[in-house]
Amino acid sequence: MTDTHLIAFAPSSDETAIQRVLGRVVGAGGELVVVAGGGVIVRAPEAVAAAVDDDPAVRHVGGVTLPDRAPVRIRRPAADPPAE
């Protein structure tokens, strides 16, 4: 069964370590849902979440519940080019 999990990374984790963990999640059939700050929300089987919890780059893994609704994409308007 696939559940939704928050993976929070240790502040000392570098980009390579975070990519390694997320690669393990996606490689095991999970998917990234939201990336924000020092955490990522993923949909993955419980076994996958438990496996990445042992990684030194991961500070915490816990279940979360997201509302059932269509995703909202907020796009910022393109910045005006700098005046010369």
N, C-alpha and C positions, 0 to 999 in steps of 0.2 A: 504494500500500500504506500502511496506517495503522500507525504505530509509537507507542510510548510514550516521552515525553520529559519531562525535568525542566526547567522554566524557573525559573531563579533570578533574582531582581530585585536591582538595585543598591540599597544601603541608602538612597540619596538619592531613590529613586523614591517619588512620592506616590500616593495612592489613584487619582487620575484617570489617571495614566500606566499603572498596573497594569491598571485596567479597560479602557483603550484596547487594550493588548496582548492581554488575554484576549478582548476583543470581536473582535479580528482572528482569533484562533484559532477561536472558535466560529462566526464568520461564514464561515470557509473550510471548515466542515464538521467541525472538531475538537470534542472534548468534554473537559470538566474532570473529572479523576478524583479527585484529592486536593489540598486546599489546606492548607498547613502552613507556619507561620513565614513566611520570606521567599521561599518557592518554591511552585510549583504543578506537579503532574504532570498532563499532558494526553495524550490520544490524538489524533494528527493526522498527516496525511501529512508526509513529510520536507520537502517544499517549503514547507509552512506553518511548520515549526519553523525552517528556514533563514531564512525571511523575517522572523520576529519576532526572530531573533538580532541583526539589524541595528538594532533599536530601542534608543535610548539608555537606556531604563528597564531593559533586560535585561542582566544581568551574565554569564549563562551559559545555554546550552541544551545538553543532553546526553541521550543515550538511556538508558533504564532498563528493567529487566525486573521485572515484578511476578509473584508466584506465581498460578497458576490456582486460584482458590478463590472461594467465594461471599463477597461483601462482608460485613463484620461492622460492625454499628452498635451502638455503645456509647452508651447514653443515661444521662445523670446524673439522679438523682432530683431532682424539683422542690425548690427551696429552701423551707424553712419561712418564712412571712411573719414580719417582725420583730415582736417582742412589744411591746405598747403599754404 
